[in-house]
Amino acid sequence: MIKKAAIIYWSKTGNTRKVANAIKEGLLERDIDIEIMEVNQAQDVDFLNYDLVCLGTPAYHWSPPQEVDGDIRGLPTDKNLEEIKRRIVCDLGGH
């Protein structure tokens, strides 16, 4: 059962922020404790404190935007996340 979730996103135009907030509202309806933050605020987050981690960015040519690529690469890798029961990565790109 998911009890605590993190939603991490980057949004240039606000569209990905809207989708991240919609995901947040859906999870809140299920009484899940949510933390939502931009990618540049997530560098020190301990992902092992979450049952669900959702990452959202636009996609440009099947890749994250250059403005956020370094921040995403600085997040913990799968090897650090082995204890998380469930993990979803959402690519919220529209192209």
N, C-alpha and C positions, 0 to 999 in steps of 0.2 A: 504494500500500500504506500502511495506517495503521500508524505506528510509535509515535506519542505522542498521548494523548488527555487532555482535561480534562473532568471531570464536576463541574458546579456545581449545587447544589440548595438549596432551602429547605424545611424540614419543621416543621410545628407539632406534629403528633401522632406523628411518627416513621415514618409510612407511606412518604412520599416518600424518606426516608433509606434505608429498606429496599430500595426499588426502585433507588435510585442505587447502593447497594452490590451489588445483584444484577447491574446493568449492569457495574460494576467487575469483579466476579468473572468474568463472561463474556468481557470484554476481556482480562483477565489470562490466561485459558486460551489466548488467541491470541498470547501473548507481547508484548502492547502495554504500553508504559510509561504508567501512569495517575497522574494527580493528581486527587484528589477533595477538594472544599472546599465550604463553605457560601457562599451568594451574597455575604454581607457581607465575606468574605475575598477576593473575586475582583476587587476594584476596581482593583488594580494589576497584574493578570495580563496578560502579553503574549500574546494569543490567536494571534499569528502563529507562536508556538513549537509549535503543535499542528496535527495533521492532522485531528483530530476534536474538536468541542466539543459537549457534551451539557448542556442546561439543563433542570432539573426542578423544578417547583413544583406544588402543588395548583392547581386551577382553581375559582374561585368565580364563578358567573354568566359564564363564558367569559373570565375575566380572572384575572391573578395576584392573590394576596391583597394587601390594602393594606400589610401589614407589610413586604412585600418589593418592592412595585412601584417605589419610588424606587431601591432597590439595582439592580434589573434595568435601569432606564432609565439608570443610570450606567455600565453595561457598554459596551464598544465597539460601534459600529454596523457594519452591513454594509460601509460604505465603508472602514472600517478593516480589514476581514477579507477583502478581495478576494484575497489571496495564499493563503488556506487552501484546500487541495485539496478537502477534504470537510468539511461542517459539518452536523450534525444537531441540531435543537432538539427535545427531547422534552418534551411537556406530560404530566406524570404525574398529572393530575387524574382524580378518580374520579366526578365529577358531571357 
